[in-house]
Amino acid sequence: MPSKAAHQGQIYLHRGNLPQARFWFAQAVQEARATDTQETLASTLGNLGNVCALSGEHAEAEGCYREVLDIQRIHQDPNTIGETLVNLGNVKSDAGEFEKARAYYLEAIDLLEPLNNQRALGIVYSNLALQEASTNQLEAGIHHFKQALDLHRAVGDEQGLANTYSQLGKTFFLAGEFRQAEKCLNNASEHFIKLGSQPGESAALRLLAKLYQRTGDPISAARCLERTIQIDLRYRLPELKEDQEQLLILKQQLNPPRGAKGHHSGKADSTPKSSP
């Protein structure tokens, strides 16, 4: 069982109170060093590392994960070692150290592939692809996002499918492959709806609106933004003002003042819906 301090840390982490979560997990680590097994210490250090990573404390998170890795290597559990390598890769990626991040991801893949750990592999391929896309390696990113989708689908990971379709859609958009981007973003929206994740749905629709604006379909863009703004208002999302401004511009394009020249109407809304 987790200690009282670790339990408090989990409560505050669930509430999104990272400073308090960090305090209690640090207390739990001290207790684990004094009284518990190496397995408990590794678990508690991992939790502290996760909180530090979420707080942007990259060096502290790396220190926790490295100590966890040392303990795990003693017990030689490839699954847990692979997961910790992914965490280290994420920290390095967040810190902008992309080559080091890539090395951790590839080492994790080498460990996890022989074990056929499809769930963990789906996560690491998604993270690797996300890093590649963010550094303009779009072709490699698209390839690895597709691998991640296959793995998420094999284990029925709806959250993984939703996030990966969204990121793949964004990557196709950046690559100028608008039809593929549209299919992926519609899939992402459908998976977020299944999950009941309206903020995730709004992020996919917001990008779809930009795609439709780029491809000359202001009617579909406006419909995406109308739904996005409903979600913005419900969850008080920070993008609300920008979304409202974009919708106003679109409505002015669709309904220019009487007598204005250069009226241009959008094409009929024919948004395709791709099945997952």
C-alpha positions in Angstrom: 0.0 0.0 0.0 1.2 3.5 -0.7 2.2 5.5 2.4 0.0 8.3 3.7 2.3 10.9 2.1 2.2 9.1 -1.2 -1.6 9.0 -1.0 -1.8 12.7 -0.3 0.5 13.3 -3.3 -1.9 11.4 -5.5 -4.9 13.4 -4.3 -3.2 16.7 -5.0 -2.0 15.5 -8.4 -5.5 14.5 -9.3 -6.7 17.9 -8.3 -4.0 19.6 -10.4 -2.3 21.1 -7.4 1.3 20.4 -8.5 3.2 22.3 -5.6 1.3 20.3 -3.0 1.7 17.1 -4.9 5.4 17.7 -5.2 5.7 18.4 -1.4 3.9 15.1 -0.5 5.7 12.9 -3.0 9.0 14.4 -1.7 8.0 13.4 1.8 7.0 9.9 0.5 10.5 9.5 -1.1 12.2 10.3 2.2 10.0 7.8 4.0 10.7 5.1 1.3 14.4 5.6 1.6 14.3 5.0 5.4 11.8 2.2 5.6 10.6 0.6 2.4 11.8 -1.7 -0.4 13.6 -0.6 -3.5 10.4 -1.3 -5.5 8.5 1.1 -3.4 11.2 3.7 -3.6 11.3 3.4 -7.4 7.5 3.8 -7.6 7.6 6.9 -5.4 10.5 8.5 -7.2 8.7 7.9 -10.4 5.7 9.8 -9.1 7.9 12.7 -7.9 9.6 12.7 -11.3 6.2 12.9 -13.1 5.2 15.9 -11.0 8.5 17.7 -11.6 8.2 17.0 -15.3 4.7 18.5 -15.3 6.0 21.5 -13.4 8.8 22.1 -16.0 11.5 21.1 -13.5 13.4 19.1 -16.1 16.7 18.6 -14.1 14.8 17.4 -11.0 12.6 15.1 -13.1 15.6 13.6 -14.9 17.3 13.0 -11.5 14.3 11.1 -10.2 14.0 9.0 -13.4 17.7 8.2 -13.5 17.5 6.8 -10.0 14.4 4.8 -10.9 16.3 3.4 -13.9 19.2 2.4 -11.7 16.9 0.4 -9.4 15.0 -1.1 -12.3 18.2 -2.3 -14.0 19.1 -4.2 -10.9 15.8 -6.1 -11.1 16.1 -6.4 -14.9 12.4 -5.8 -15.7 12.4 -4.7 -19.4 8.8 -3.4 -19.3 9.4 -0.9 -16.5 12.9 0.0 -17.8 11.3 0.8 -21.2 8.6 3.0 -19.6 11.2 5.0 -17.6 13.3 5.5 -20.7 10.2 7.0 -22.4 9.9 9.3 -19.4 13.5 10.4 -19.8 12.9 10.9 -23.5 9.9 13.1 -22.7 11.9 15.2 -20.3 14.8 15.7 -22.8 12.3 16.6 -25.5 10.5 19.2 -23.3 13.9 20.7 -22.5 14.7 21.0 -26.2 17.4 18.3 -26.2 15.9 16.4 -29.1 18.8 14.1 -30.1 19.1 12.8 -26.5 15.3 12.4 -26.4 15.4 10.4 -29.6 18.1 8.1 -28.2 16.0 7.3 -25.1 12.9 6.6 -27.3 14.9 4.3 -29.6 16.4 2.4 -26.7 12.9 2.0 -25.2 11.6 0.6 -28.6 14.5 -1.9 -28.7 13.5 -3.1 -25.2 9.7 -3.2 -25.7 9.4 -4.6 -29.2 10.6 -8.2 -28.3 8.1 -8.1 -25.4 5.2 -7.2 -27.8 4.2 -4.5 -25.2 1.8 -2.8 -27.7 0.4 -0.3 -25.3 3.8 1.0 -24.2 5.0 0.9 -27.8 2.1 3.0 -29.0 3.0 5.6 -26.5 6.7 5.7 -27.4 6.0 5.8 -31.2 3.5 8.7 -30.6 6.1 10.6 -28.5 8.9 10.0 -31.1 6.6 11.1 -33.9 5.5 14.2 -32.0 9.2 15.2 -31.5 9.9 14.6 -35.2 6.9 16.7 -36.3 7.9 19.5 -34.0 11.4 19.6 -35.5 10.0 19.6 -39.1 10.8 16.0 -39.8 7.3 15.6 -41.2 7.7 12.4 -43.2 9.3 10.5 -40.3 6.7 11.9 -38.0 3.8 10.7 -40.2 5.4 7.3 -40.5 5.7 6.9 -36.7 2.3 8.3 -36.0 0.8 5.6 -38.3 2.7 2.9 -36.4 1.4 4.3 -33.2 -2.2 4.2 -34.5 -1.9 0.6 -35.4 -0.7 -0.2 -31.9 -3.3 1.9 -30.1 -6.0 0.2 -32.3 -4.6 -3.3 -31.4 -5.1 -2.7 -27.7 -8.2 -0.5 -27.9 -6.6 2.6 -26.5 -9.2 5.2 -27.3 -7.2 8.0 -25.7 -4.2 7.1 -27.6 -6.2 7.0 -30.9 -7.8 10.4 -30.2 -4.5 12.1 -29.4 -2.6 10.4 -32.2 -5.2 11.1 -34.9 -5.1 14.8 -33.7 -1.4 15.1 -33.9 -1.2 13.2 -37.2 -3.8 15.5 -38.7 -1.8 18.5 -37.6 1.3 17.0 -39.2 -0.5 16.3 -42.5 -1.8 19.9 -42.4 1.8 21.2 -42.0 2.9 19.0 -44.9 0.1 20.5 -47.1 -1.7 17.1 -47.3 -5.1 18.7 -46.6 -7.4 15.7 -47.5 -5.4 13.4 -45.2 -5.4 16.0 -42.5 -9.2 16.4 -42.7 -9.8 12.7 -42.4 -7.5 12.4 -39.3 -9.0 15.4 -37.6 -12.5 14.2 -38.1 -11.4 10.8 -36.7 -9.8 12.6 -33.7 -13.0 14.5 -33.1 -15.1 11.3 -33.1 -12.8 9.6 -30.7 -12.7 12.6 -28.3 -16.6 12.6 -28.4 -16.5 8.8 -27.5 -14.3 9.7 -24.5 -16.4 12.6 -23.4 -13.3 14.9 -23.8 -14.8 18.1 -25.1 -11.5 20.1 -24.7 -9.9 17.5 -26.9 -12.7 17.7 -29.4 -12.4 21.5 -29.5 -8.7 21.3 -30.3 -9.4 19.0 -33.3 -12.2 21.3 -34.5 -10.1 24.4 -34.1 -7.5 23.0 -36.4 -10.2 21.7 -38.8 -11.5 25.3 -39.0 -8.0 26.5 -40.0 -7.8 23.8 -42.6 -11.2 24.8 -44.1 -10.2 28.4 -44.2 -7.0 27.5 -46.0 -8.9 25.4 -48.6 -11.6 28.0 -49.2 -14.5 26.5 -47.3 -15.6 29.3 -44.9 -19.0 27.6 -44.2 -17.5 24.4 -42.7 -14.8 26.5 -40.9 -17.6 28.6 -39.3 -19.5 25.5 -38.2 -16.4 24.1 -36.6 -15.7 27.3 -34.7 -19.3 27.6 -33.5 -19.0 24.2 -31.8 -15.5 25.1 -30.5 -16.7 28.3 -29.0 -19.5 26.4 -27.1 -16.8 24.2 -25.6 -14.5 27.3 -24.9 -17.3 28.9 -22.9 -18.2 25.7 -21.0 -14.6 25.0 -19.9 -13.3 28.6 -19.9 -10.6 27.7 -22.4 -8.0 30.4 -23.1 -8.5 30.2 -26.9 -12.1 31.7 -26.6 -11.3 35.3 -27.6 -9.2 34.2 -30.6 -11.9 31.7 -31.7 -14.6 34.4 -31.5 -12.5 36.8 -33.5 -11.9 34.2 -36.2 -15.7 33.4 -36.4 -16.5 37.1 -36.7 -14.1 37.4 -39.7 -15.7 34.3 -41.3 -19.2 35.6 -40.8 -18.2 38.9 -42.4 -16.9 37.0 -45.4 -20.1 35.0 -45.7 -22.4 38.0 -45.1 -20.6 41.1 -46.3 -22.4 44.5 -45.9 -25.0 45.2 -48.5 -23.4 46.8 -51.6 -19.9 45.5 -50.7 -18.0 44.3 -53.7 -16.2 41.0 -54.0 -18.9 39.0 -52.2 -17.7 35.4 -52.0 -19.7 32.6 -50.7 -18.3 29.3 -49.4 -19.0 26.0 -51.0 -21.6 23.8 -49.6 -20.6 22.0 -46.4 -19.6 18.5 -47.3 -17.4 17.5 -44.3 -16.5 13.9 -44.7 -16.7 11.7 -41.6 -14.1 8.9 -41.6 -14.8 5.9 -39.4 -12.1 5.1 -36.8 
